Amino acid sequence: MAATAAEVLAWIEKHQGDLETLLQRLVAIPSVVGSEGACQQVVTELLGQECDRLDVWEPDRTWLEAHPAYFPRGVGFEGRPNVVGTLGGSGGGRSLIVNAHVDVVDPGPLDAWPHPPWSGAIADRRLHGRGAIDDKAGLATMIFVARCFSAVARSLPGDLILQSVVDEEWGGGGTLATLERGYRADGAIVFEPTAFEVCPASRGGMAFQVTVQGKGAHPIRSYEGVSALEKALPLIAALRALEARRQDRLRSALFADHPIFAPVVIGTIAADVLPSKVPETCRFQGLYGYGPDEPYPAARKELEEAVAVAAAADPWLHAHPPKVEWLGLNKEGAQIPADHPLVRTLAEAFRMAVGFPAKIAGFPAGCDLPFLVRYGGIPAVVFGPGHPTVAHSSSEHIRVEDLAATAKTLALAVLAWCGNG
């Protein structure tokens, strides 16, 4: 017999200190994307204690590079396994995937952190560290909830499939590889920091580079040169105008609260290394956001045309067209109906857990949800504690009370979803 909501909530209340300790343990293991192996060893141990079946494997690079949704090339997965644990159902219930990524971004300068990034230090009821919300809070929660169901009532009617994946912060090869492995379910919850918003949509994002050619010159004859850096500036202005035009055209009600939900962000710009020379080459790189249902080739064409139009207005750039290139990062967007039963189930679980309604909104960043929705045919939502603007920062942290709220929400959602056919 499946556990009741009251039994599950009581168990979580009694053991929530263990969830804090578990998250501290995971944060303390550096797992920067590309080096996830040590942390996955611990996840293997922990899930192996709770699950009926455990699957540990390294994604197949050859298969990934042949897949239309995977864009990086030359990324190896040796020593970077996925870990999937399954609590097998007794029959008659819907199956659910819970997906969290073990990889984190580089912490950057250590002296920028108020607490060491791998410490998991708790101060002012906040647990600090790289990955605290992105995404080890979700990872710790799913392990903890598996422990809860093992303790309270091992058998749910439907299968519960717990995925700890690698590579989310770059190409998404970990989640995509679970599809190649054959994992499917009636629904999926993808943990990301959404500030507890239930997100049935996520936008896409891809990286680009623009190269501008000028004419180098010594300062003595600078008037004979053409600064590639100065010629790049109107192109950047054109991309800013493109960003503004696209917001209203692409926006849906789920993204109504985001003034810029499909951004064009210039992250780096570099010209010739010598300061005493008119620069003859300038390159700038950025991230280009696009809508959940927007095909990425159409989005690319729009940016390329914006650069071409701006270049045509300048005699030098008209004669020396800038070059647009698409780099190895591209994650598509996707969405399911906002009134899908999975959305309603998770929103109601959150309301029961915390006492107030969940907001239904779009996730304004790239994530692994589209792999499941677009290529796995799995209805999926994004959900998790912590605000996304805190992720990747040197102040990354999670409020301790949010951990218990996350566990209660997930446990109630599992009961409701996996307990019904």
C-alpha positions as CSV (number, residue, x, y, z in Angstrom):
1,M,0.0,0.0,0.0
2,A,1.3,3.4,-0.9
3,A,2.1,5.9,1.9
4,T,-0.4,8.6,2.8
5,A,0.5,12.3,2.4
6,A,0.4,12.7,6.2
7,E,2.9,9.9,6.7
8,V,5.3,11.3,4.1
9,L,5.1,14.9,5.4
10,A,5.7,13.7,9.0
11,W,8.8,11.7,7.9
12,I,10.2,14.7,6.1
13,E,9.6,17.0,9.1
14,K,11.4,14.5,11.3
15,H,14.4,14.0,9.0
16,Q,14.8,17.4,7.3
17,G,18.2,17.9,9.1
18,D,19.4,14.9,7.1
19,L,18.5,16.7,3.9
20,E,20.7,19.7,4.8
21,T,23.6,17.4,5.6
22,L,23.1,15.5,2.3
23,L,23.2,18.8,0.4
24,Q,26.3,19.9,2.2
25,R,28.0,16.6,1.3
26,L,27.2,17.0,-2.4
27,V,28.3,20.7,-2.5
28,A,31.6,19.7,-0.9
29,I,32.5,17.6,-3.9
30,P,33.6,19.8,-6.8
31,S,31.8,18.7,-10.0
32,V,32.6,21.4,-12.5
33,V,31.2,20.4,-15.9
34,G,33.7,17.9,-17.4
35,S,34.7,16.6,-14.0
36,E,31.6,15.1,-12.5
37,G,32.9,11.6,-11.8
38,A,33.7,12.0,-8.1
39,C,30.3,13.3,-7.2
40,Q,28.6,10.7,-9.3
41,Q,30.4,8.0,-7.3
42,V,28.7,9.4,-4.2
43,V,25.3,9.6,-5.9
44,T,25.7,6.0,-7.1
45,E,26.3,4.9,-3.5
46,L,23.3,6.9,-2.2
47,L,20.8,5.9,-4.9
48,G,22.0,2.3,-4.7
49,Q,20.8,2.2,-1.1
50,E,17.2,3.2,-2.0
51,C,16.4,2.0,-5.5
52,D,15.4,-1.3,-6.9
53,R,17.5,-0.8,-10.1
54,L,20.6,1.2,-10.6
55,D,22.1,2.1,-14.0
56,V,25.5,3.8,-14.3
57,W,27.0,4.5,-17.8
58,E,29.0,6.9,-19.7
59,P,27.1,8.7,-22.6
60,D,28.0,7.6,-26.1
61,R,29.8,10.6,-27.7
62,T,29.4,9.1,-31.2
63,W,25.6,8.8,-30.8
64,L,25.3,12.3,-29.3
65,E,27.2,13.9,-32.1
66,A,24.9,12.3,-34.6
67,H,21.8,13.6,-32.8
68,P,20.2,16.8,-34.2
69,A,19.7,18.3,-30.8
70,Y,23.4,18.0,-29.7
71,F,25.7,20.7,-30.9
72,P,29.1,20.4,-29.2
73,R,31.9,18.4,-30.9
74,G,34.8,16.7,-29.4
75,V,33.4,16.5,-25.9
76,G,34.5,13.3,-24.1
77,F,32.5,11.5,-21.4
78,E,35.2,9.2,-20.0
79,G,34.9,9.2,-16.2
80,R,31.6,11.2,-16.5
81,P,28.8,8.7,-16.0
82,N,25.1,9.3,-15.7
83,V,23.4,7.6,-12.7
84,V,19.8,6.6,-12.9
85,G,18.0,4.8,-10.0
86,T,14.5,3.4,-10.3
87,L,11.9,2.6,-7.6
88,G,9.8,0.1,-9.4
89,G,6.0,0.5,-9.2
90,S,3.6,-2.2,-8.2
91,G,1.4,-1.5,-11.2
92,G,-1.5,0.7,-12.2
93,G,0.1,4.1,-11.6
94,R,1.7,6.7,-13.9
95,S,5.5,6.8,-14.2
96,L,7.6,9.8,-13.4
97,I,11.1,10.9,-14.2
98,V,12.8,13.3,-11.8
99,N,15.9,14.9,-13.4
100,A,18.7,16.9,-11.8
101,H,22.2,17.7,-13.1
102,V,25.3,17.0,-11.1
103,D,27.6,19.4,-13.0
104,V,28.2,23.0,-11.9
105,V,29.9,26.0,-13.5
106,D,33.4,27.0,-12.4
107,P,33.3,29.0,-9.1
108,G,35.6,31.7,-10.5
109,P,37.8,33.8,-8.2
110,L,37.7,32.2,-4.7
111,D,38.1,35.5,-2.9
112,A,34.8,36.7,-4.4
113,W,32.9,34.2,-2.3
114,P,31.6,35.2,1.2
115,H,32.1,31.5,2.1
116,P,34.3,29.0,0.3
117,P,32.5,27.6,-2.8
118,W,32.9,24.0,-1.8
119,S,32.2,24.5,1.9
120,G,28.4,24.1,2.1
121,A,28.6,26.5,5.0
122,I,25.4,27.4,6.7
123,A,25.1,31.0,7.8
124,D,22.0,33.1,8.5
125,R,19.9,30.0,7.7
126,R,21.4,29.9,4.2
127,L,23.5,27.1,2.8
128,H,26.2,28.5,0.6
129,G,28.3,27.0,-2.2
130,R,28.6,26.3,-5.9
131,G,25.7,24.2,-6.9
132,A,23.7,25.0,-3.8
133,I,20.7,25.7,-6.0
134,D,22.0,24.8,-9.5
135,D,21.5,22.0,-9.2
136,K,22.5,20.0,-6.1
137,A,19.5,21.1,-4.1
138,G,17.3,19.3,-6.6
139,L,19.7,16.3,-6.7
140,A,19.8,16.1,-2.9
141,T,16.0,16.4,-2.7
142,M,15.3,13.5,-5.1
143,I,17.7,11.3,-3.2
144,F,16.1,12.3,0.1
145,V,12.6,11.6,-1.3
146,A,13.7,8.2,-2.5
147,R,14.9,7.5,1.0
148,C,11.5,8.7,2.3
149,F,9.5,6.3,0.2
150,S,11.9,3.5,1.0
151,A,11.3,4.1,4.7
152,V,7.5,4.9,4.7
153,A,6.2,2.7,1.9
154,R,8.5,1.2,-0.7
155,S,6.0,0.4,-3.3
156,L,4.3,3.1,-5.4
157,P,1.9,2.0,-8.1
158,G,3.9,3.8,-10.8
159,D,7.7,3.8,-11.5
160,L,9.8,6.6,-10.0
161,I,12.9,7.2,-12.1
162,L,15.6,9.3,-10.6
163,Q,18.2,10.8,-13.0
164,S,21.5,12.4,-12.0
165,V,22.9,13.6,-15.3
166,V,26.1,15.2,-16.4
167,D,26.8,18.0,-18.9
168,E,23.7,20.2,-18.5
169,E,25.8,23.3,-18.2
170,W,27.3,22.8,-21.7
171,G,25.6,20.6,-24.3
172,G,23.0,18.6,-22.3
173,G,24.5,15.3,-23.4
174,G,23.6,13.6,-20.1
175,T,19.9,14.0,-20.3
176,L,19.9,13.3,-24.1
177,A,21.8,10.1,-23.4
178,T,19.0,8.9,-21.1
179,L,16.7,8.9,-24.1
180,E,19.2,6.8,-26.1
181,R,19.3,4.5,-23.1
182,G,15.6,4.0,-23.4
183,Y,14.2,5.9,-20.4
184,R,10.7,7.2,-20.9
185,A,7.9,8.1,-18.5
186,D,4.4,9.5,-18.4
187,G,5.8,12.8,-17.0
188,A,9.0,14.4,-15.9
189,I,10.1,17.1,-13.4
190,V,13.4,18.8,-14.3
191,F,15.0,20.5,-11.3
192,E,16.3,24.0,-11.9
193,P,16.2,27.1,-9.7
194,T,12.8,28.6,-10.7
195,A,12.1,30.4,-7.3
196,F,9.4,27.7,-6.9
197,E,7.5,28.7,-10.1
198,V,6.1,25.7,-11.9
199,C,7.4,26.1,-15.5
200,P,5.8,24.2,-18.4
201,A,8.0,26.1,-20.9
202,S,11.6,27.1,-21.3
203,R,13.2,29.3,-23.9
204,G,16.1,28.4,-26.2
205,G,19.6,29.8,-26.3
206,M,22.6,29.5,-28.5
207,A,26.1,31.0,-28.6
208,F,27.4,33.1,-31.5
209,Q,30.4,35.0,-32.7
210,V,30.8,37.9,-35.0
211,T,34.1,38.7,-36.7
212,V,34.7,42.2,-38.0
213,Q,37.6,43.0,-40.3
214,G,39.2,46.4,-40.3
215,K,42.5,47.8,-41.6
216,G,45.5,47.9,-39.2
217,A,47.7,50.9,-39.0
218,H,50.6,52.3,-36.9
219,P,49.5,55.2,-34.7
220,I,51.8,57.5,-36.8
221,R,49.5,56.9,-39.7
222,S,46.3,56.0,-37.8
223,Y,44.3,58.0,-40.3
224,E,45.0,55.3,-42.9
225,G,43.5,52.6,-40.7
226,V,40.0,51.4,-40.1
227,S,39.3,50.3,-36.5
228,A,37.6,46.9,-36.5
229,L,36.6,47.7,-32.9
230,E,34.8,50.9,-33.9
231,K,33.1,49.1,-36.8
232,A,31.8,46.4,-34.5
233,L,29.9,48.9,-32.3
234,P,27.0,49.6,-34.7
235,L,26.6,45.9,-35.2
236,I,26.2,45.5,-31.5
237,A,23.7,48.3,-31.5
238,A,21.8,46.5,-34.3
239,L,21.6,43.4,-32.2
240,R,20.3,45.4,-29.2
241,A,17.5,46.7,-31.5
242,L,16.9,43.1,-32.7
243,E,16.5,42.0,-29.1
244,A,13.8,44.7,-28.5
245,R,11.8,43.8,-31.6
246,R,11.7,40.1,-30.8
247,Q,10.3,40.3,-27.2
248,D,6.7,41.2,-28.0
249,R,6.6,39.1,-31.1
250,L,7.7,35.9,-29.3
251,R,6.3,36.5,-25.9
252,S,3.5,34.3,-24.5
253,A,1.6,34.8,-21.3
254,L,4.0,32.5,-19.5
255,F,6.8,35.0,-20.0
256,A,4.7,38.2,-19.3
257,D,6.7,39.2,-16.2
258,H,10.1,39.2,-18.1
259,P,10.8,42.4,-19.9
260,I,13.6,40.6,-21.8
261,F,13.0,36.9,-21.9
262,A,14.8,36.2,-25.2
263,P,18.0,38.2,-24.7
264,V,20.9,39.0,-26.9
265,V,23.8,39.3,-24.5
266,I,27.4,40.2,-25.7
267,G,29.6,38.4,-23.2
268,T,33.1,39.0,-24.7
269,I,34.7,41.4,-27.2
270,A,38.3,41.4,-28.2
271,A,40.4,43.3,-30.8
272,D,44.1,43.1,-31.7
273,V,46.3,42.7,-28.6
274,L,48.5,45.7,-29.2
275,P,47.1,48.9,-27.7
276,S,49.4,50.9,-30.0
277,K,47.8,49.9,-33.3
278,V,44.5,50.5,-35.1
279,P,42.9,47.1,-34.6
280,E,42.3,45.2,-37.9
281,T,40.2,42.4,-36.4
282,C,37.5,42.4,-33.7
283,R,35.5,39.5,-32.5
284,F,32.6,39.5,-30.1
285,Q,30.7,36.6,-28.7
286,G,27.3,36.3,-27.1
287,L,24.2,34.4,-26.2
288,Y,21.1,34.6,-28.3
289,G,17.8,33.6,-26.7
290,Y,14.8,32.4,-28.7
291,G,11.3,31.3,-28.0
292,P,10.0,27.9,-26.8
293,D,8.5,27.0,-30.2
294,E,10.8,29.0,-32.4
295,P,12.9,26.8,-34.8
296,Y,16.5,27.6,-34.2
297,P,17.4,27.9,-37.9
298,A,14.8,30.7,-38.3
299,A,16.2,32.4,-35.2
300,R,19.7,32.2,-36.6
301,K,18.6,33.6,-39.9
302,E,17.1,36.6,-38.2
303,L,20.3,37.5,-36.4
304,E,22.4,37.0,-39.5
305,E,20.1,39.3,-41.4
306,A,20.2,42.0,-38.7
307,V,24.0,42.0,-38.9
308,A,23.9,42.1,-42.7
309,V,21.5,45.0,-42.8
310,A,23.6,47.0,-40.3
311,A,26.8,46.2,-42.3
312,A,25.2,47.3,-45.6
313,A,24.6,50.8,-44.1
314,D,28.4,51.3,-43.7
315,P,30.6,51.6,-46.8
316,W,33.5,49.8,-45.2
317,L,31.4,46.9,-43.8
318,H,29.5,46.7,-47.0
319,A,32.7,46.0,-48.8
320,H,34.1,43.8,-46.0
321,P,31.1,41.9,-44.6
322,P,31.3,40.7,-41.0
323,K,31.2,37.0,-40.4
324,V,28.6,35.4,-38.2
325,E,29.4,32.0,-36.7
326,W,27.4,29.7,-34.4
327,L,29.4,28.1,-31.6
328,G,29.0,24.8,-29.9
329,L,26.2,25.8,-27.4
330,N,22.6,25.6,-28.5
331,K,19.7,24.4,-26.4
332,E,16.3,24.5,-27.9
333,G,13.2,25.7,-26.1
334,A,10.0,23.7,-25.6
335,Q,6.6,23.9,-23.8
336,I,3.6,21.8,-22.9
337,P,0.1,23.2,-22.2
338,A,-0.1,25.3,-19.0
339,D,-3.1,23.2,-17.9
340,H,-1.5,19.8,-18.5
341,P,-2.3,17.4,-15.6
342,L,1.4,17.3,-14.6
343,V,1.4,21.1,-14.2
344,R,-1.7,20.9,-12.1
345,T,-0.3,18.0,-10.0
346,L,2.9,19.8,-9.2
347,A,1.2,23.1,-8.5
348,E,-1.3,21.5,-6.1
349,A,1.6,19.6,-4.4
350,F,3.4,22.9,-3.8
351,R,0.2,24.5,-2.4
352,M,-0.3,21.6,0.0
353,A,3.4,21.8,1.0
354,V,3.7,25.5,1.7
355,G,0.1,26.8,2.1
356,F,-0.1,29.2,-0.9
357,P,-0.5,28.7,-4.6
358,A,2.3,28.2,-7.1
359,K,2.9,30.6,-9.9
360,I,2.7,29.1,-13.4
361,A,5.3,30.7,-15.6
362,G,8.0,30.2,-18.3
363,F,11.6,29.4,-17.4
364,P,13.6,32.3,-19.0
365,A,16.8,30.2,-19.6
366,G,18.0,27.2,-21.4
367,C,17.8,23.8,-19.7
368,D,17.4,20.1,-20.4
369,L,13.5,20.1,-20.5
370,P,13.4,20.4,-24.4
371,F,15.3,17.1,-24.8
372,L,12.6,15.3,-22.9
373,V,9.6,17.1,-24.5
374,R,10.8,17.4,-28.1
375,Y,12.8,14.2,-28.5
376,G,11.5,11.9,-25.8
377,G,7.8,12.8,-26.2
378,I,7.6,13.2,-22.4
379,P,5.5,15.9,-20.8
380,A,7.9,17.8,-18.5
381,V,8.0,20.8,-16.2
382,V,10.9,22.8,-14.7
383,F,10.7,23.4,-11.0
384,G,13.0,24.1,-8.0
385,P,14.1,26.3,-5.2
386,G,16.3,29.4,-5.4
387,H,16.1,32.3,-7.8
388,P,17.9,31.7,-11.1
389,T,19.8,35.0,-10.9
390,V,21.7,33.6,-7.8
391,A,22.8,30.6,-9.8
392,H,26.4,30.9,-11.3
393,S,27.1,33.8,-8.9
394,S,29.7,33.9,-6.1
395,S,26.8,34.3,-3.7
396,E,25.0,31.1,-4.7
397,H,23.0,29.8,-1.7
398,I,19.7,28.3,-0.7
399,R,17.5,29.1,2.2
400,V,17.5,26.1,4.5
401,E,13.7,26.3,4.9
402,D,13.3,26.0,1.1
403,L,14.9,22.6,1.2
404,A,12.1,21.1,3.3
405,A,9.5,22.8,1.1
406,T,11.1,21.3,-2.0
407,A,11.1,17.8,-0.5
408,K,7.5,18.1,0.6
409,T,6.4,19.3,-2.8
410,L,8.2,16.6,-4.7
411,A,7.0,13.8,-2.3
412,L,3.4,15.0,-2.6
413,A,3.7,15.3,-6.4
414,V,5.1,11.7,-6.6
415,L,2.3,10.4,-4.5
416,A,-0.4,12.1,-6.6
417,W,1.2,11.3,-10.0
418,C,2.6,7.8,-9.5
419,G,-0.4,6.8,-7.4
420,N,-2.9,7.2,-10.2
421,G,-3.4,5.6,-13.5
